[in-house]
Amino acid sequence: MTPSAATGAPGMVTFAAEPSATIAITTLDCIDVSVNWRNLTTGAAGTTVLQALRPVDFSRPISPDERCRYTPATVGTGSGMVIATADVNAHVLPPASDRWPQVPVNPGFGSFPVP
């Protein structure tokens, strides 16, 4: 997947993720993404989760763009230089009976100014 961050209103960031266009996605690959962020200017920090939206209607063929989507999350980071990491292994897992199989994923990292 490819995580991203977009700034909008002052001090606000919307984190999102899109499935990779180069890897075949199955419903088993779609897992929640934990985003940890820190504002280096103010010291504020937090964590949010981009929840995976899995198909619920398996009575018809599932198109590739429906296989793995994520709910964006908007957070108040405050203005300044922000760093963030995106990781699938850091998110708190549901009970074992509700878990989807996980695949190893390297965490992503980025830094960006927030107005």
N, C-alpha and C positions, 0 to 999 in steps of 0.2 A: 504494500500500500504506500501511498505518498501522502504524508501529513502536510498541512499548510496552516499559515496564520495570516489573517487579514485584519488591518486596523480600520476602524470606522470612526465612531464618535471618540472624542478625546478620552484617553485612558482606558479604552475598551479594545479587546482583541477577540476575534472569532477564530477558534481552532476548528479544523475540518480534516477529513482524510478521504482519499479516493482510492479505489482498488487499482492495482498495477495494470497497465495496459499490455504489459509484456509477459505476464504470467497467467496461465489458465486459472480462473477462480472457481472454486466449488463452494458450496454452502459450508463445508467444514473448515475453510480457510478464514471465515469471517468471524473475528473475535474482537471484543472491546479493546479500545486503545486508551491507555492512561497518559495524560499530558501533565507534566510537572513544569511549572514556570516560576521564574524569579525576576523581579524588576531590580536591576543592578543599581539604579539611581536611588530608589527609595527603600530597598530591602524587602518590599512586599513579596510574598510567595504564595503559591497555591497549587492545587491539583484539581483537574477536571477529567471526566471520562467521556470519550466519544463512543457512544453505544452503537454496537453493530445492529443493523436492521436486517434480520434474516427473513427470507420468504416464508409466508405462512400458508400459501395456497399451492400445494404440490399436485393439484388435479390437472394442471396444464403445464406445458413446457415453460421453463424459466429462462427469460432472455438474459444475456450476459450482464446488462446494466442493472438487472434486478437482483443479481446473486449476492452482492456484498456492497451495502451502502452504510454510511455512518451518519448519525445525528450530530450536526455541528454544535459546538458549545461556545457561548459568548461569556467572557469573564472580564471583570474590572481589574486590570493589572496596574492601573495608574500610568501616568506619562513617564517616559524615560526609556532607557535601553533594557530590553527584555530578552532573556534567554529561555529556551524551552526544550524539553526532551519528550519524545513520544515513544512509548514502549507498551507492548502487549503483555509482557510477563509481569509487570508491576501492578496491574489491576487486581483488586480483590476478587477472587473467584467465587462463583455461586456454589451451593452444595454439589457434591460429586454427582448426584443423580441428574442435575440440570446442566452440567458442563458439556461444552462442545469440545472435541479434540483440539489441542493446540499444536501449532507448528512453530519451530524456532524462528524468531525474527530478530534482526539487529535493530536496536533502538535508533531513532533519528534525533538530530540535534540542530538547533538554529538560534540565531540571534537577530533582533530587529528593533528599530526605534518605534516607539509608540507616541503619537502626538498628545 
